[in-house]
Amino acid sequence: MRSNLIAGLDIGTTKTSVLIAEVLGEGQRRPELRVLGVGQARTGGVRRDVVTHIEETTESVRTAVQEAELMAGVSVDRVWTAIGGDHVRTLSSMGVVAVGGEEISRGDLDRVHEVARAVALPPDREFLHAIPQEYKVDHQAGIKDPLGMSGTRLEADVYLVTGAAQAAGNLRKAVQRAGYRVQALVLSPLATAHAVLTEDEKEVGVALMGIGASTTEVCAFHEGKIRHIAVLPLGGDTITNDLVRGLSIPFAEAQRAKERHGVAFAQLVDPQETVELPGPGPGQTRQVARELIAHIVEQRLDEIYGLVHRELEDAGCMETLGAGLVLTGGGAALQGSLEMAQQCMGMPARIGVPGEGLSGLADSVARPRFSTVTGLCLYGADRFHETGQGVSTLSSGLMTRIGAWVREFF
């Protein structure tokens, strides 16, 4: 039996991705992952990162996980699952408790976190994360880890993340009907940050911008703590829709034109270059200037970057981003996206891809679109390292086949 397998599941608007890995490096400060298998399937029944058709989403999950299991030669029984969408909300809360003994214990930390989480939520909201920002011991601020310190009063500033209860419930239901258990729901940008940001960047100050199909996720870090999270209702599909209108072609053709010929920074395109697109009639084609496609893409991306800049400015984060911007998600793969980001945001930028802490088939996930699913496994590995819980317990061979049969019939 293998008890150190971990799986991440990212159900996006257009693609469902799964990663199965083995947790290595027990006893080290941070565990490592050996990538065993990757699976992908076209997503059905999801709109704007929210499940709208349970059965279609269930089939997408089943297909993607089984593909990853086949590649890995193992079976998993639970998955760390990403949740996103513009229904996510954040707030800060303060907890205060009296220290129970001569020094601060793990029980004191649990109590102060529980007090900070004791916030009245409407019945349609659900807690996703309670992230400690900093602690105070007897009014001394700026403490990162008070465990073992002497004091009589402990305060905790906690960053709370909530989501729509209906969206979370439907996500769990789709995964469960596919035959798997949701180990935990993890906010997409938090998972992505685990995969593509370094501890030094988080300390100096960095913004993460993930351009998905229907949303753009933003989070900012400074002094090692998360300072802001936002989800904007614009993404790659918005650009595709602009191409549909601007080029008078169907959505599927616009998507192909964006992937093959799209450029985020029009200055990089030769004005004389043309590309072939479908014509007005069946079997007909026409020549279109690639510069026109680039201008359409650039205009929409300029708007998205403008919204991100305003979001970070309103949150008071722009002055603290010493390490600049890290781009990830499918939209980051567009040619010229880095140049566009640097011009619009006025700061250094880089493309974030998973790689640190990975071995095995790590090349399979070294792309921006796999950042979230890789981060889920790293996030889960950290929790396993801390608590010893959260990994799958099925083995290879016979158990793999039995698990497949059970999921197929039930």
Backbone torsions as a table, in degrees:
resi	resn	phi	psi	omega
1	MET	NA	138.2	177.3
2	ARG	-109.7	122.9	-174.2
3	SER	-113.8	17.0	-178.2
4	ASN	-124.0	30.3	176.1
5	LEU	-89.1	144.7	179.7
6	ILE	-139.6	142.4	-175.8
7	ALA	-133.4	139.2	175.9
8	GLY	-116.3	144.6	-178.4
9	LEU	-132.6	121.0	178.6
10	ASP	-119.3	107.7	-179.5
11	ILE	-95.8	95.5	179.3
12	GLY	-87.5	178.2	-179.5
13	THR	-68.7	-33.0	-177.8
14	THR	-113.6	-30.2	-178.2
15	LYS	-134.4	143.6	173.2
16	THR	-108.2	125.7	-176.5
17	SER	-119.7	143.4	179.4
18	VAL	-134.0	140.5	175.5
19	LEU	-131.2	129.8	174.4
20	ILE	-114.4	131.0	-176.9
21	ALA	-141.8	166.3	177.3
22	GLU	-111.8	131.4	-179.1
23	VAL	-79.4	125.1	179.8
24	LEU	-118.9	174.1	171.8
25	GLY	70.5	35.3	176.2
26	GLU	-62.1	138.0	-177.1
27	GLY	94.0	-14.8	176.5
28	GLN	-82.0	168.2	-178.6
29	ARG	-63.1	-39.6	176.5
30	ARG	-135.7	126.9	-178.3
31	PRO	-67.7	157.5	175.9
32	GLU	-111.8	164.2	-178.7
33	LEU	-121.9	137.4	170.0
34	ARG	-104.6	111.7	-176.6
35	VAL	-70.0	125.5	-178.5
36	LEU	-105.6	-39.1	-176.1
37	GLY	-158.3	149.3	178.9
38	VAL	-130.7	138.9	177.6
39	GLY	-134.1	147.3	177.5
40	GLN	-140.1	148.2	175.3
41	ALA	-149.8	152.6	175.0
42	ARG	-69.4	130.6	-177.6
43	THR	-77.5	135.5	171.9
44	GLY	-123.1	147.1	175.3
45	GLY	77.0	22.6	177.4
46	VAL	-127.3	132.6	178.3
47	ARG	-133.9	125.0	179.7
48	ARG	55.3	42.9	177.3
49	ASP	66.2	17.0	178.7
50	VAL	-123.7	135.1	-179.5
51	VAL	-67.4	127.0	177.9
52	THR	-118.7	-11.3	178.5
53	HIS	-146.6	106.0	-172.2
54	ILE	-59.3	-48.5	-173.3
55	GLU	-65.2	-41.5	179.3
56	GLU	-64.9	-41.5	178.7
57	THR	-66.0	-40.3	177.5
58	THR	-57.6	-43.6	-179.9
59	GLU	-65.3	-38.1	177.1
60	SER	-63.1	-43.3	179.2
61	VAL	-63.1	-48.0	-178.6
62	ARG	-58.9	-45.3	-178.4
63	THR	-63.2	-45.9	-177.4
64	ALA	-67.2	-43.3	-178.4
65	VAL	-67.1	-42.4	-180.0
66	GLN	-63.6	-35.4	176.6
67	GLU	-64.4	-42.4	178.6
68	ALA	-66.7	-40.0	178.6
69	GLU	-63.5	-39.8	179.2
70	LEU	-63.7	-43.4	178.6
71	MET	-65.5	-39.9	-175.7
72	ALA	-80.1	-23.3	-176.4
73	GLY	73.2	22.8	179.7
74	VAL	-138.1	170.7	175.8
75	SER	-124.9	145.1	178.6
76	VAL	-118.9	155.3	-179.2
77	ASP	-114.6	-9.6	-179.3
78	ARG	-147.4	156.9	-177.0
79	VAL	-138.8	142.6	168.6
80	TRP	-83.0	122.5	-168.2
81	THR	-116.5	133.5	179.2
82	ALA	-80.6	144.6	172.9
83	ILE	-130.6	137.3	179.2
84	GLY	-148.6	-166.6	-179.0
85	GLY	115.6	161.1	-177.2
86	ASP	-79.6	9.3	173.7
87	HIS	-84.6	-7.7	-178.2
88	VAL	-71.6	135.5	178.1
89	ARG	-130.6	153.0	179.6
90	THR	-131.0	154.2	174.4
91	LEU	-157.6	157.9	177.3
92	SER	-102.5	146.8	-179.5
93	SER	-143.6	147.9	-179.1
94	MET	-114.5	133.6	175.3
95	GLY	-117.9	143.6	-179.8
96	VAL	-135.9	130.8	176.0
97	VAL	-139.8	161.2	172.2
98	ALA	-87.8	136.9	-179.5
99	VAL	-70.6	132.9	-172.9
100	GLY	-75.9	-28.7	-177.1
101	GLY	-131.6	-154.4	-178.8
102	GLU	-74.1	-27.0	178.1
103	GLU	-137.0	161.5	-175.8
104	ILE	-73.0	126.9	-177.3
105	SER	-108.0	174.0	175.8
106	ARG	-61.8	-34.8	177.7
107	GLY	-63.8	-38.0	176.8
108	ASP	-63.1	-42.0	178.0
109	LEU	-62.6	-43.5	178.8
110	ASP	-61.3	-40.8	-178.9
111	ARG	-66.2	-43.6	-177.6
112	VAL	-68.2	-33.6	175.6
113	HIS	-66.5	-39.8	179.8
114	GLU	-64.5	-40.3	178.0
115	VAL	-64.0	-42.6	-179.6
116	ALA	-64.5	-32.0	-179.8
117	ARG	-80.4	-8.8	-176.3
118	ALA	-76.1	61.4	179.6
119	VAL	-109.1	132.0	-179.5
120	ALA	-69.1	121.8	178.1
121	LEU	-113.1	145.8	173.7
122	PRO	-61.0	157.3	-178.3
123	PRO	-64.2	-16.4	-179.8
124	ASP	-93.8	10.0	178.9
125	ARG	-116.4	152.7	-179.6
126	GLU	-136.9	137.6	175.8
127	PHE	-68.7	134.0	174.7
128	LEU	-109.5	-45.1	-177.9
129	HIS	-145.2	147.9	167.8
130	ALA	-126.0	103.9	-170.8
131	ILE	-106.1	111.4	178.0
132	PRO	-62.5	132.3	178.5
133	GLN	-95.1	-55.8	176.3
134	GLU	-160.6	167.1	-177.5
135	TYR	-123.0	159.2	170.8
136	LYS	-126.6	134.8	175.8
137	VAL	-119.8	115.0	-175.9
138	ASP	50.6	46.0	175.6
139	HIS	72.7	3.6	174.2
140	GLN	-83.5	116.1	-172.8
141	ALA	-91.7	173.5	173.8
142	GLY	78.6	20.7	-178.4
143	ILE	-91.6	127.1	-178.3
144	LYS	-85.5	-41.7	-178.2
145	ASP	-138.9	103.6	-175.4
146	PRO	-86.2	0.8	-175.6
147	LEU	-57.6	125.2	178.9
148	GLY	89.0	-6.1	179.9
149	MET	-78.6	153.9	176.1
150	SER	-85.8	144.5	178.8
151	GLY	167.5	169.8	179.4
152	THR	-117.3	-17.3	-176.8
153	ARG	-132.6	129.1	-179.2
154	LEU	-122.9	126.5	177.1
155	GLU	-119.9	146.6	178.8
156	ALA	-134.2	129.8	173.1
157	ASP	-96.8	114.0	-172.0
158	VAL	-118.2	135.3	178.7
159	TYR	-95.4	113.5	-176.3
160	LEU	-99.1	135.5	178.1
161	VAL	-119.9	127.1	179.5
162	THR	-124.2	158.6	176.8
163	GLY	-138.5	170.8	178.0
164	ALA	-67.5	127.4	-177.6
165	ALA	-61.5	-36.7	-179.8
166	GLN	-65.7	-43.1	179.1
167	ALA	-62.7	-42.8	179.0
168	ALA	-66.3	-42.0	-179.5
169	GLY	-64.1	-43.0	179.4
170	ASN	-67.3	-34.2	177.4
171	LEU	-64.4	-46.7	177.8
172	ARG	-61.0	-42.5	-177.6
173	LYS	-63.1	-41.1	179.9
174	ALA	-63.6	-40.4	179.8
175	VAL	-69.2	-42.5	-179.5
176	GLN	-64.3	-39.0	179.1
177	ARG	-67.9	-23.0	175.6
178	ALA	-78.2	-8.0	176.9
179	GLY	101.7	18.4	-177.6
180	TYR	-128.6	163.2	179.1
181	ARG	-111.2	138.6	177.0
182	VAL	-81.6	113.0	177.8
183	GLN	-65.7	-43.6	175.7
184	ALA	-168.9	153.0	172.2
185	LEU	-92.0	127.9	-177.4
186	VAL	-121.0	130.1	179.5
187	LEU	-60.1	130.2	-173.4
188	SER	-51.7	-52.1	-177.9
189	PRO	-63.5	-29.1	176.7
190	LEU	-68.8	-41.5	177.1
191	ALA	-64.3	-44.5	-179.3
192	THR	-60.1	-41.3	180.0
193	ALA	-59.6	-35.2	178.0
194	HIS	-61.7	-31.3	-173.4
195	ALA	-88.9	-29.8	-168.5
196	VAL	-121.9	-10.2	-179.9
197	LEU	-103.9	144.1	175.9
198	THR	-94.7	160.8	178.8
199	GLU	-64.1	-34.9	178.2
200	ASP	-64.0	-42.0	178.7
201	GLU	-62.9	-41.8	179.3
202	LYS	-64.1	-33.5	-179.5
203	GLU	-72.0	-46.0	-178.0
204	VAL	-71.2	-34.3	-177.4
205	GLY	119.7	119.4	-176.7
206	VAL	-150.4	148.9	174.4
207	ALA	-112.6	136.6	176.5
208	LEU	-108.9	130.3	-178.5
209	MET	-127.4	110.6	-179.9
210	GLY	-106.8	113.4	-178.2
211	ILE	-94.0	103.1	177.8
212	GLY	-93.7	-168.2	-177.9
213	ALA	-70.7	-43.8	-174.5
214	SER	-117.1	-13.4	-179.4
215	THR	-138.8	161.3	171.9
216	THR	-120.3	120.4	-177.0
217	GLU	-99.0	137.4	-176.8
218	VAL	-130.2	133.9	169.1
219	CYS	-145.0	147.4	-176.8
220	ALA	-123.4	140.9	178.1
221	PHE	-123.8	149.7	173.2
222	HIS	-158.9	139.1	-177.8
223	GLU	55.5	34.6	177.1
224	GLY	78.9	0.7	-176.7
225	LYS	-116.5	151.2	175.8
226	ILE	-77.4	131.4	-175.2
227	ARG	-109.6	-25.8	-176.6
228	HIS	-160.5	142.5	174.1
229	ILE	-134.0	136.8	177.0
230	ALA	-149.7	149.5	175.7
231	VAL	-125.2	118.3	-177.6
232	LEU	-100.2	139.5	-173.2
233	PRO	-81.4	38.4	176.5
234	LEU	-134.1	143.1	-179.9
235	GLY	-159.9	-156.2	-176.4
236	GLY	-62.6	-35.0	178.8
237	ASP	-66.5	-28.1	176.5
238	THR	-63.7	-41.3	176.7
239	ILE	-64.1	-43.0	179.9
240	THR	-61.2	-41.8	178.3
241	ASN	-63.4	-35.4	175.9
242	ASP	-63.1	-39.6	178.4
243	LEU	-68.1	-34.7	176.0
244	VAL	-58.3	-46.9	-178.6
245	ARG	-74.3	-41.7	-175.3
246	GLY	-72.3	-29.3	-177.3
247	LEU	-109.5	-4.8	-179.8
248	SER	55.4	53.1	177.7
249	ILE	-131.9	158.9	178.9
250	PRO	-63.6	163.1	-176.4
251	PHE	-59.8	-45.0	-178.2
252	ALA	-61.5	-40.1	178.5
253	GLU	-69.1	-36.7	177.9
254	ALA	-64.5	-38.3	177.9
255	GLN	-63.7	-42.9	178.5
256	ARG	-65.5	-39.5	179.4
257	ALA	-64.1	-38.5	178.9
258	LYS	-65.4	-44.6	-177.3
259	GLU	-69.7	-37.4	-175.7
260	ARG	-87.8	-37.3	-171.3
261	HIS	-122.2	-4.9	-175.6
262	GLY	-68.3	139.0	176.4
263	VAL	-135.2	131.5	-176.1
264	ALA	-80.6	-17.6	-175.9
265	PHE	-127.6	104.4	-170.6
266	ALA	-60.9	-25.7	-179.7
267	GLN	-63.4	-17.9	-178.6
268	LEU	-82.6	-5.7	-174.5
269	VAL	-100.1	138.3	173.5
270	ASP	-71.1	120.7	-178.5
271	PRO	-58.3	-21.3	-178.3
272	GLN	-88.4	-8.9	-175.3
273	GLU	-77.1	136.2	176.9
274	THR	-124.7	157.2	177.5
275	VAL	-129.6	158.8	-178.4
276	GLU	-96.4	126.6	178.8
277	LEU	-126.9	162.0	178.6
278	PRO	-60.6	143.3	178.7
279	GLY	-89.4	-174.8	-176.3
280	PRO	-70.2	-24.1	-177.9
281	GLY	-112.9	165.9	178.8
282	PRO	-60.4	130.3	178.3
283	GLY	78.6	-1.3	-179.4
284	GLN	-91.4	152.3	176.6
285	THR	-131.3	165.9	177.4
286	ARG	-148.7	157.4	179.1
287	GLN	-97.5	130.4	-179.5
288	VAL	-127.8	137.8	177.7
289	ALA	-63.9	128.1	178.7
290	ARG	-63.2	-26.3	178.5
291	GLU	-62.9	-33.7	178.0
292	LEU	-63.9	-44.5	177.6
293	ILE	-60.2	-44.0	-178.8
294	ALA	-62.3	-40.3	-180.0
295	HIS	-64.5	-40.5	179.1
296	ILE	-63.7	-46.0	179.4
297	VAL	-63.7	-44.3	-177.0
298	GLU	-62.4	-42.3	-178.0
299	GLN	-61.8	-43.7	-179.4
300	ARG	-70.1	-41.1	178.2
301	LEU	-64.0	-35.7	176.7
302	ASP	-59.9	-38.7	177.5
303	GLU	-66.9	-43.6	-178.9
304	ILE	-63.1	-45.4	178.4
305	TYR	-63.6	-35.5	177.0
306	GLY	-62.6	-41.0	178.2
307	LEU	-66.5	-39.5	178.1
308	VAL	-64.3	-43.8	179.1
309	HIS	-59.7	-44.7	-179.5
310	ARG	-65.6	-39.4	179.9
311	GLU	-61.8	-45.7	-179.5
312	LEU	-69.5	-35.8	178.9
313	GLU	-67.2	-44.6	179.6
314	ASP	-63.7	-30.7	179.8
315	ALA	-82.7	-3.3	179.7
316	GLY	74.2	27.2	-175.8
317	CYS	-100.5	-18.7	-170.8
318	MET	-59.0	-36.0	-176.5
319	GLU	-78.1	-7.9	-175.5
320	THR	-107.3	5.1	-173.7
321	LEU	-92.6	69.0	-178.3
322	GLY	-65.0	-28.8	-179.8
323	ALA	-93.2	1.5	174.1
324	GLY	81.0	-142.8	-171.1
325	LEU	-120.9	140.7	173.6
326	VAL	-117.7	121.8	-178.9
327	LEU	-96.7	139.7	175.2
328	THR	-153.8	-175.7	-174.4
329	GLY	87.5	169.9	-177.9
330	GLY	-58.7	-35.8	-179.0
331	GLY	-65.9	-21.9	-179.6
332	ALA	-72.7	-13.9	-178.2
333	ALA	-79.7	-10.0	178.9
334	LEU	-64.6	135.9	176.3
335	GLN	-58.9	133.1	178.4
336	GLY	87.0	-0.3	-178.3
337	SER	-64.6	-33.2	-179.9
338	LEU	-68.1	-46.2	178.7
339	GLU	-62.1	-39.2	179.2
340	MET	-64.5	-41.9	-179.7
341	ALA	-63.9	-43.6	-179.0
342	GLN	-64.1	-37.5	-179.7
343	GLN	-71.8	-44.3	-175.4
344	CYS	-75.1	-36.7	-174.7
345	MET	-92.2	-18.2	179.2
346	GLY	65.7	37.6	179.9
347	MET	-152.9	161.6	176.9
348	PRO	-63.9	148.9	-178.5
349	ALA	-143.5	155.3	174.5
350	ARG	-145.5	160.8	175.7
351	ILE	-88.0	128.2	-179.3
352	GLY	-94.6	122.7	175.8
353	VAL	-129.6	147.4	178.3
354	PRO	-65.9	151.9	178.5
355	GLY	177.6	-43.1	-177.4
356	GLU	-69.1	132.6	178.1
357	GLY	80.4	12.7	-177.7
358	LEU	-117.3	146.5	172.8
359	SER	-142.5	-168.9	-177.3
360	GLY	72.2	-127.7	-179.6
361	LEU	-86.5	45.0	-176.0
362	ALA	-61.7	-29.7	179.5
363	ASP	-61.8	-24.7	-177.8
364	SER	-67.7	-23.0	-176.9
365	VAL	-115.8	12.1	-177.9
366	ALA	-81.8	56.2	178.4
367	ARG	-141.4	149.6	-178.6
368	PRO	-56.5	-34.1	-175.0
369	ARG	-70.7	-14.5	178.0
370	PHE	-98.3	9.3	-176.2
371	SER	-62.8	-44.3	-175.8
372	THR	-67.5	-47.6	-176.5
373	VAL	-67.0	-34.2	175.5
374	THR	-67.5	-42.4	178.1
375	GLY	-61.4	-33.2	177.4
376	LEU	-61.3	-43.9	179.5
377	CYS	-67.1	-40.3	177.8
378	LEU	-65.4	-40.5	177.1
379	TYR	-60.9	-47.1	178.9
380	GLY	-64.7	-36.9	178.5
381	ALA	-64.0	-38.7	177.0
382	ASP	-63.1	-41.2	179.2
383	ARG	-66.1	-39.2	177.2
384	PHE	-63.6	-39.5	179.2
385	HIS	-62.9	-34.9	-176.9
386	GLU	-83.8	-38.6	-170.3
387	THR	-116.0	-17.9	-175.7
388	GLY	78.5	9.6	-179.1
389	GLN	-124.8	158.5	172.2
390	GLY	110.2	9.4	177.4
391	VAL	-111.3	162.4	-179.9
392	SER	-79.1	156.3	-173.7
393	THR	-121.9	6.2	178.5
394	LEU	-84.7	161.8	-177.0
395	SER	-115.7	-177.0	-179.7
396	SER	-84.8	-177.4	173.7
397	GLY	69.5	-122.8	-173.6
398	LEU	-59.8	-43.0	-178.4
399	MET	-63.4	-32.2	176.7
400	THR	-61.1	-46.0	-178.7
401	ARG	-68.0	-40.4	178.4
402	ILE	-61.5	-44.3	178.3
403	GLY	-60.4	-40.4	179.2
404	ALA	-64.4	-42.3	-179.9
405	TRP	-64.2	-43.8	180.0
406	VAL	-60.1	-44.7	-178.8
407	ARG	-66.8	-33.4	-177.3
408	GLU	-69.8	-38.2	-174.5
409	PHE	-91.9	-17.3	-177.6
410	PHE	-122.5	NA	NA
